Amino acid sequence: MTANQTIDLGNNESASCGVYPQGDGSFLAMTFTQSKSFKTRKGAERWLERKTAPTKLVAEICLYGTRAVGFAALASIPTDGKRQIVEVGWKNDAGDPPGSPRTRPAMETVTEAIWLAVSEIDARIGSRGLVRIFDVAGTRYVDLPLGNVPSYGSIQGWTPTGAE
């Protein structure tokens, strides 16, 4: 049995994941993005396990930037049997002509850069599998289910790079 989880989204809202008994004797299984009612706890737990069980590593996100200039990310995504590197979170400076190269990171927080990269990965390959996220300093990483990436400050279980 998996313990229920609640993540504070920081805006007076929260997201929950787990199996919750209902007043009518049924059980509500919830991921952070889906839910389904079941007659038995066992059925709810099996569904939740299928929906949340980590699979294989399918993408990587490398974060970079500083609070002074902003944050961005590189996402490594498998496409047609090859890995494609996608930049996310860049913008042009005011006054740059249309079509000019992007000049600086645009995200104000690391969380924005992560979620933008996850959104790009999801749009290209869906949200099944694990994503490896490297922190801004490149000194640690964490593997998370693509459909369940919390805010940067809420991420736990970091592993030092080179510790594999």
Residue pairs with C-beta under 8 A, 6 or more apart in sequence:
1 19
1 45
2 18
2 19
2 45
2 48
2 49
2 52
3 18
4 16
4 17
4 18
4 19
4 20
5 16
5 17
5 18
6 14
6 15
6 16
6 17
7 14
7 15
7 16
7 32
7 150
7 151
7 154
8 14
8 154
9 15
9 151
10 151
15 32
16 30
16 32
17 30
17 31
17 32
17 48
17 52
17 148
18 29
18 30
18 48
19 27
19 28
19 29
19 30
19 41
19 44
19 45
19 48
20 27
20 28
20 30
21 27
21 28
21 41
22 28
22 37
25 39
26 37
26 38
26 39
27 37
27 38
27 39
27 40
27 41
27 43
27 44
28 35
28 36
28 37
28 38
28 44
29 35
29 36
29 37
29 38
29 44
29 45
29 47
29 48
29 51
30 48
31 48
31 51
31 52
31 147
31 148
32 147
32 148
33 127
33 147
33 148
34 51
36 44
36 47
38 44
38 47
52 145
52 148
54 129
54 130
54 143
54 145
55 128
55 129
55 130
56 129
56 130
57 129
57 130
57 131
57 132
57 143
58 78
58 121
58 125
58 128
58 129
58 130
58 131
58 146
59 75
59 76
59 77
59 78
59 121
59 125
59 129
59 131
59 132
59 146
60 75
60 76
60 131
60 132
60 133
60 134
61 73
61 74
61 75
61 76
61 114
61 117
61 118
61 121
61 131
61 132
61 133
61 134
62 73
62 74
62 76
62 134
62 138
63 71
63 72
63 73
63 110
63 113
63 114
63 133
63 134
63 135
63 136
64 71
64 72
64 73
64 74
64 105
64 136
65 71
65 72
65 89
65 105
65 107
65 110
65 113
65 136
66 136
69 104
69 105
70 89
70 104
70 105
70 106
70 107
70 108
71 89
71 105
71 107
71 108
71 109
71 110
71 112
71 113
71 136
72 87
72 88
72 89
72 90
72 105
72 106
72 107
72 113
73 87
73 88
73 89
73 113
73 114
73 116
73 117
74 85
74 86
74 87
74 88
74 117
75 85
75 86
75 88
75 117
75 120
75 121
76 83
76 84
76 85
76 86
77 83
77 84
77 85
77 86
77 120
77 121
77 124
77 125
78 84
78 125
79 124
79 125
86 117
86 120
86 124
87 102
88 113
88 116
88 117
88 120
89 105
89 106
89 107
89 112
89 113
89 116
89 117
90 102
90 103
90 104
90 105
90 106
91 102
91 103
91 104
91 105
91 106
92 100
92 101
92 102
92 103
93 103
93 104
96 103
105 113
107 113
107 116
109 152
110 136
110 152
111 151
111 152
111 153
114 133
114 149
114 152
115 149
118 131
118 146
118 149
121 127
121 131
121 146
122 146
126 146
127 146
127 147
128 146
128 147
129 145
129 146
130 143
130 144
130 145
130 146
131 143
131 144
131 145
131 146
131 149
132 141
132 142
132 143
133 141
133 142
133 143
133 144
133 149
133 155
134 140
134 141
134 161
135 141
135 158
138 161
139 160
139 161
140 158
140 159
140 160
140 161
141 158
141 159
141 161
142 155
142 156
142 157
142 158
142 159
144 150
144 155
